[in-house]
Amino acid sequence: MPGIGDPRFERAVVLVCAHDSEHAMGLAVNRPAGGLTVPDLLRRLEIKSTIRVPADLVLIGGPVERERGFVLHTDDYRGEHSLGIAGGMALTATREVLEAMAGHAAPPRRARLALGYAGWAAGQLENEIKHNVWLVCDSDEDLLFDGDHERKWSRALGKLGIDPKRLSAVTGQA
């Protein structure tokens, strides 16, 4: 929501990847990491590509553990430590998925690499949703994986039938 009060999440589109009674974890999918691309990161990690790796921007997944990488991808790739997510998605945080993306194994059909994640303690996310800090919509592949990071927030709102120009952080009482 506008006026979230935390610049790290202003206009963020976050996919909740894990959620249970103890915690919630998600990745922002619309925050590029200052021009860093996946091929750049693979080179830094000394992972040689055997295929042409798309120059997708690496994302800032959230403020927690920003040195740790996570790959959100379609579930046609499943590593030993992949976490299945609803809607045909999976999340993997191992070097193996990076090697697959570089062509060492069958890569996922679509993937986004993010550094860091967003995390919530028990009941925190539910409380924030209850207090209208977050709006919730269904995810879809194009919203998650396309490169139009500037418009993802307004597109997510559009899925809810909300015009971002008419959305306000100010509320009233009736």
Long-range contacts (C-beta under 8 A, 24 or more apart in sequence): 1-132, 1-133, 1-134, 1-135, 1-167, 1-169, 2-167, 2-168, 2-169, 3-169, 3-170, 4-133, 4-169, 8-62, 8-63, 9-118, 11-153, 12-118, 12-153, 13-143, 13-152, 13-153, 13-156, 14-62, 14-118, 14-134, 15-72, 15-85, 15-89, 15-139, 15-144, 16-125, 17-72, 17-83, 17-85, 17-91, 17-117, 18-83, 18-91, 19-125, 21-122, 22-122, 23-119, 23-120, 23-121, 23-122, 24-119, 24-120, 24-124, 24-125, 25-117, 25-118, 25-119, 25-120, 26-62, 26-117, 26-118, 26-119, 27-59, 27-61, 27-62, 27-70, 27-72, 27-91, 27-112, 27-114, 27-117, 27-118, 28-59, 28-60, 28-61, 28-62, 28-114, 28-118, 29-59, 29-72, 29-112, 29-114, 29-143, 29-144, 29-149, 29-152, 30-59, 30-149, 30-150, 30-152, 30-153, 31-59, 31-60, 31-61, 31-149, 32-57, 32-58, 32-59, 32-60, 32-149, 33-57, 33-58, 33-59, 33-60, 33-115, 38-101, 38-113, 41-69, 41-113, 42-98, 42-101, 42-102, 45-95, 45-98, 47-95, 47-98, 47-99, 47-102, 48-102, 49-102, 49-103, 50-102, 50-103, 50-104, 51-102, 51-103, 51-107, 53-101, 53-102, 53-103, 56-111, 56-112, 56-113, 56-147, 57-147, 57-149, 58-113, 58-114, 58-115, 59-112, 59-113, 59-114, 59-115, 59-149, 60-114, 60-115, 60-116, 61-114, 61-115, 61-116, 61-117, 61-118, 62-114, 62-116, 62-117, 62-118, 62-119, 63-116, 63-118, 64-116, 64-117, 64-118, 64-119, 65-116, 65-117, 66-115, 66-116, 67-115, 67-116, 68-93, 68-115, 68-116, 68-117, 69-93, 69-98, 69-113, 69-114, 69-115, 70-113, 70-114, 70-115, 70-116, 70-117, 71-97, 71-98, 71-101, 71-108, 71-111, 71-112, 71-113, 71-114, 72-111, 72-112, 72-114, 72-144, 73-97, 73-108, 73-109, 73-110, 73-111, 73-112, 74-108, 74-109, 74-110, 74-111, 74-141, 75-108, 76-106, 76-108, 76-109, 77-106, 77-107, 77-108, 77-109, 77-111, 87-138, 87-139, 87-140, 88-141, 89-139, 89-144, 110-141, 110-144, 110-145, 111-145, 112-144, 112-145, 132-171, 135-160, 135-162
